[in-house]
């Protein structure tokens, strides 16, 4: 579950993806200070 208003996914290389969530200055509802989280996902097939 993503509970923050900003979400970005980028391919970091090969089968590795970085997912960043965050609260930016001015994002509603404005009760949380700006902050973020990083989740690294590595896709394994086989």
C-alpha positions in Angstrom: 0.0 0.0 0.0 1.3 3.4 -0.9 0.0 6.0 1.5 1.8 9.1 0.3 0.9 11.5 -2.5 4.2 11.2 -4.5 5.4 7.9 -6.0 8.1 7.3 -8.6 9.6 4.1 -10.1 12.9 4.0 -12.0 14.8 1.1 -13.4 18.2 1.2 -11.6 19.8 -1.4 -13.8 19.0 -4.8 -15.2 16.2 -6.3 -13.1 16.4 -3.8 -10.3 13.8 -1.1 -9.7 13.8 1.7 -7.2 10.4 2.9 -5.9 10.4 6.2 -4.0 7.5 7.5 -2.0 7.3 10.8 -0.3 5.5 13.9 1.0 6.7 17.1 -0.8 6.4 20.6 0.7 2.8 21.8 0.1 1.3 18.3 -0.5 -2.2 18.0 1.1 -3.3 17.4 3.8 -0.2 19.2 5.2 -0.1 17.5 8.6 3.2 15.6 7.8 6.6 17.1 7.3 8.4 16.4 4.0 9.9 13.0 4.0 10.4 9.9 1.8 11.0 6.2 1.6 13.0 4.0 -0.8 12.1 0.4 -1.7 14.4 -1.5 -4.0 12.7 -4.3 -5.9 14.8 -7.0 -7.7 12.9 -9.1 -10.1 14.0 -12.7 -10.3 12.7 -15.1 -13.0 13.4 -18.7 -13.6 
